[in-house]
């Protein structure tokens, strides 16, 4: 029996659902988020919608629970039903990938509800023990709020409170040789997100073969995520090909088969469906492809859920699933440090509750 078949067979009863605002402010930036709360038989399953566009969240909440999810008798039937729905009924989302993100919110809520109703936690359902979870902190060295150049300030501020912290960093076009050297002396860097596949977003980076060369050579053990491979960069990165990983272009098992080399960044919400995510886990395990987890700025239950999955399927890799407090410019005290001890809830698809 496949991983998905084990989960799909879980009985589930949905009587209704609600949507709730979970927007969270980080300094001057607010991350919009919405909880999908499925209810049935006195239990509640929660998933987190990580769509990035404020108006898409507002339209979702304003529309309310417009879908009839009551007909499914198993989790597999519920996931099939969700997959047939238009979860943006009023207007198409600003970004097509948002359809995957919202589908994951509903299907993860369904998984949580099915497990709550069965009275078991996820790791029992899949027959795996959660392991201590290694994570890295993902941060930019510049601010969206100013034109000030990149500095090591965001790294130093976090290391002052959490000296063992390791990082996933986004190289930007203003990174100088001096800054790169300073980073190398200051911090352990496990992933460099080159943002080469983004166009028309706030995180776009202009493709620069010399930047690629500089960071690849300065951090010889770091994964090189999402490069823009064109005539100017392909030869530069060829000596480092085994370290190239992908994220933004992975939405299905077919995408993983097409692009994966030695490792991938797996964001559950990018795949959208539970069936697709499970097939990716099984394929990568079978083919010896390493997985490190990634997040989408989850603010609550969604962050715990991706930590739970990482602890079950890839606990020892540089998972970009740090507790959300690390995203706060204030860097609060008392955050969990890596590795995180397993913290599954007694029932459901919950972590740290």
ChimeraX attribute file (.defattr): number of C-alpha atoms within 10 A of each C-alpha:
attribute: neighborCount
match mode: 1-to-1
recipient: residues
	/A:1	5
	/A:2	12
	/A:3	17
	/A:4	18
	/A:5	14
	/A:6	14
	/A:7	21
	/A:8	21
	/A:9	14
	/A:10	18
	/A:11	18
	/A:12	27
	/A:13	22
	/A:14	23
	/A:15	14
	/A:16	16
	/A:17	22
	/A:18	14
	/A:19	20
	/A:20	14
	/A:21	13
	/A:22	16
	/A:23	16
	/A:24	14
	/A:25	12
	/A:26	13
	/A:27	10
	/A:28	8
	/A:29	12
	/A:30	11
	/A:31	18
	/A:32	23
	/A:33	25
	/A:34	24
	/A:35	24
	/A:36	26
	/A:37	23
	/A:38	28
	/A:39	20
	/A:40	18
	/A:41	12
	/A:42	8
	/A:43	17
	/A:44	21
	/A:45	27
	/A:46	27
	/A:47	29
	/A:48	30
	/A:49	29
	/A:50	26
	/A:51	27
	/A:52	17
	/A:53	15
	/A:54	14
	/A:55	13
	/A:56	20
	/A:57	22
	/A:58	15
	/A:59	15
	/A:60	21
	/A:61	17
	/A:62	10
	/A:63	13
	/A:64	13
	/A:65	16
	/A:66	12
	/A:67	13
	/A:68	14
	/A:69	19
	/A:70	16
	/A:71	13
	/A:72	17
	/A:73	14
	/A:74	19
	/A:75	27
	/A:76	24
	/A:77	17
	/A:78	24
	/A:79	23
	/A:80	16
	/A:81	16
	/A:82	20
	/A:83	18
	/A:84	8
	/A:85	13
	/A:86	13
	/A:87	20
	/A:88	16
	/A:89	13
	/A:90	11
	/A:91	10
	/A:92	13
	/A:93	18
	/A:94	13
	/A:95	11
	/A:96	9
	/A:97	16
	/A:98	23
	/A:99	21
	/A:100	21
	/A:101	23
	/A:102	26
	/A:103	26
	/A:104	28
	/A:105	25
	/A:106	28
	/A:107	30
	/A:108	28
	/A:109	27
	/A:110	33
	/A:111	27
	/A:112	29
	/A:113	30
	/A:114	33
	/A:115	26
	/A:116	24
	/A:117	21
	/A:118	15
	/A:119	11
	/A:120	17
	/A:121	20
	/A:122	28
	/A:123	18
	/A:124	13
	/A:125	15
	/A:126	15
	/A:127	11
	/A:128	12
	/A:129	13
	/A:130	22
	/A:131	19
	/A:132	17
	/A:133	26
	/A:134	24
	/A:135	28
	/A:136	26
	/A:137	24
	/A:138	23
	/A:139	15
	/A:140	19
	/A:141	17
	/A:142	19
	/A:143	12
	/A:144	11
	/A:145	8
	/A:146	7
	/A:147	8
	/A:148	10
	/A:149	12
	/A:150	18
	/A:151	18
	/A:152	16
	/A:153	11
	/A:154	16
	/A:155	21
	/A:156	15
	/A:157	14
	/A:158	20
	/A:159	16
	/A:160	11
	/A:161	14
	/A:162	17
	/A:163	12
	/A:164	12
	/A:165	19
	/A:166	22
	/A:167	22
	/A:168	23
	/A:169	20
	/A:170	19
	/A:171	20
	/A:172	22
	/A:173	15
	/A:174	13
	/A:175	16
	/A:176	13
	/A:177	13
	/A:178	9
	/A:179	14
	/A:180	19
	/A:181	14
	/A:182	13
	/A:183	19
	/A:184	14
	/A:185	9
	/A:186	13
	/A:187	17
	/A:188	17
	/A:189	22
	/A:190	20
	/A:191	27
	/A:192	24
	/A:193	21
	/A:194	25
	/A:195	22
	/A:196	18
	/A:197	17
	/A:198	17
	/A:199	11
	/A:200	7
	/A:201	7
	/A:202	8
	/A:203	15
	/A:204	15
	/A:205	20
	/A:206	15
	/A:207	20
	/A:208	15
	/A:209	19
	/A:210	13
	/A:211	21
	/A:212	19
	/A:213	15
	/A:214	16
	/A:215	20
	/A:216	20
	/A:217	13
	/A:218	14
	/A:219	19
	/A:220	13
	/A:221	14
	/A:222	22
	/A:223	26
	/A:224	25
	/A:225	24
	/A:226	21
	/A:227	22
	/A:228	20
	/A:229	16
	/A:230	10
	/A:231	9
	/A:232	13
	/A:233	18
	/A:234	14
	/A:235	14
	/A:236	17
	/A:237	20
	/A:238	12
	/A:239	10
	/A:240	17
	/A:241	15
	/A:242	14
	/A:243	20
	/A:244	22
	/A:245	24
	/A:246	23
	/A:247	23
	/A:248	16
	/A:249	13
	/A:250	20
	/A:251	21
	/A:252	18
	/A:253	19
	/A:254	11
	/A:255	15
	/A:256	21
	/A:257	14
	/A:258	10
	/A:259	16
	/A:260	19
	/A:261	17
	/A:262	18
	/A:263	23
	/A:264	25
	/A:265	23
	/A:266	28
	/A:267	23
	/A:268	27
	/A:269	30
	/A:270	27
	/A:271	24
	/A:272	25
	/A:273	25
	/A:274	24
	/A:275	21
	/A:276	17
	/A:277	23
	/A:278	18
	/A:279	16
	/A:280	22
	/A:281	18
	/A:282	15
	/A:283	15
	/A:284	19
	/A:285	14
	/A:286	9
	/A:287	10
	/A:288	11
	/A:289	15
	/A:290	20
	/A:291	25
	/A:292	23
	/A:293	24
	/A:294	26
	/A:295	22
	/A:296	20
	/A:297	19
	/A:298	25
	/A:299	23
	/A:300	18
	/A:301	19
	/A:302	29
	/A:303	22
	/A:304	23
	/A:305	24
	/A:306	26
	/A:307	32
	/A:308	26
	/A:309	19
	/A:310	27
	/A:311	28
	/A:312	20
	/A:313	20
	/A:314	22
	/A:315	23
	/A:316	17
	/A:317	19
	/A:318	26
	/A:319	29
	/A:320	25
	/A:321	28
	/A:322	28
	/A:323	22
	/A:324	17
	/A:325	16
	/A:326	19
	/A:327	19
	/A:328	12
	/A:329	15
	/A:330	12
	/A:331	17
	/A:332	12
	/A:333	10
	/A:334	9
	/A:335	14
	/A:336	13
	/A:337	17
	/A:338	18
	/A:339	17
	/A:340	17
	/A:341	15
	/A:342	17
	/A:343	18
	/A:344	21
	/A:345	15
	/A:346	14
	/A:347	20
	/A:348	28
	/A:349	30
	/A:350	26
	/A:351	22
	/A:352	14
	/A:353	9
